Structures are given as structure tokens and as C-alpha cells.
Amino acid sequence: MAIKVHGIPMCTSTALVLLCLSEKGLEYELVPVEMSKGAHKQQPYLSLNPFGQMPAFEDGDISLLIIC
């Protein structure tokens, strides 16, 4: 099962996460978040990251967030 990274690649934090996952050789799936529509400040994204920041991760039953 691949790690799901919720974010957009133009976001520096998301890009750093994708780079680290690539360097480690881990499988991941980028789940795009439509920032222009405010999707990062609405449900269901807020259930992954209650602060509405990117990125957020899902690995099976585990959800992680980054606070910058």
C-alpha cells in the first residue's frame, strides 16, 4: 500500500516530503488538494489536518500532519 500525500507539488512543504519519499524509494500517491476552492479549509481535509495546512499523510490507518 502506498503512502498518500495530500497537498500540491508547488507547495514547498509538500515538495520536500515528496523528495524525501522518493530518495527513500518509498511508494507514494499524491492526492491533489484544490487550494483555489479552499478545500484545505473544509471537510474532509480538516479531518486529516485540523490546522488546514499542507501536506497531510495517510499510511493505512495512520494519519500524520506537518506544522510549519
C-alpha positions in Angstrom: 0.0 0.0 0.0 1.4 3.4 -1.0 1.6 6.4 1.4 -1.0 9.0 0.4 0.3 12.6 0.5 -2.4 15.2 0.4 -1.2 18.5 -1.0 0.0 20.3 -4.1 3.6 19.9 -5.5 4.0 23.7 -5.8 3.9 23.9 -2.0 7.4 23.8 -0.6 6.4 21.6 2.3 4.7 19.1 0.0 7.7 19.1 -2.4 10.1 18.4 0.4 8.0 15.4 1.6 7.8 14.0 -2.0 11.6 14.4 -2.4 12.3 12.6 0.9 9.9 9.7 -0.1 11.5 9.4 -3.5 15.0 9.4 -2.0 14.0 6.6 0.4 12.5 4.6 -2.5 9.0 4.5 -0.9 5.8 4.3 -2.9 3.5 7.2 -2.6 0.4 8.7 -4.1 -0.1 12.4 -4.4 -3.7 13.4 -3.6 -4.2 16.9 -5.0 -6.0 19.4 -2.8 -7.8 22.3 -4.6 -6.5 25.3 -2.7 -8.2 27.7 -5.1 -11.6 26.4 -3.9 -10.5 26.4 -0.2 -10.6 22.6 0.0 -7.8 22.7 2.6 -10.1 24.6 5.0 -13.1 22.3 4.6 -14.0 18.7 5.5 -12.8 16.0 4.7 -9.3 17.6 4.6 -9.7 19.1 8.1 -10.2 15.6 9.5 -6.6 14.8 8.3 -5.1 18.2 9.3 -7.3 20.3 11.6 -5.0 23.3 11.0 -5.8 23.3 7.3 -2.1 23.3 6.3 -0.3 21.1 3.8 0.8 18.4 3.5 -1.0 15.7 5.3 -0.2 11.9 5.1 -2.1 8.7 5.3 -0.4 5.4 5.7 -3.1 2.8 6.2 -4.8 3.7 9.5 -2.2 6.3 10.5 -2.6 10.0 9.6 0.2 12.5 10.1 0.5 16.2 9.6 3.2 18.8 9.4 3.1 22.0 11.3 5.4 24.7 9.9 
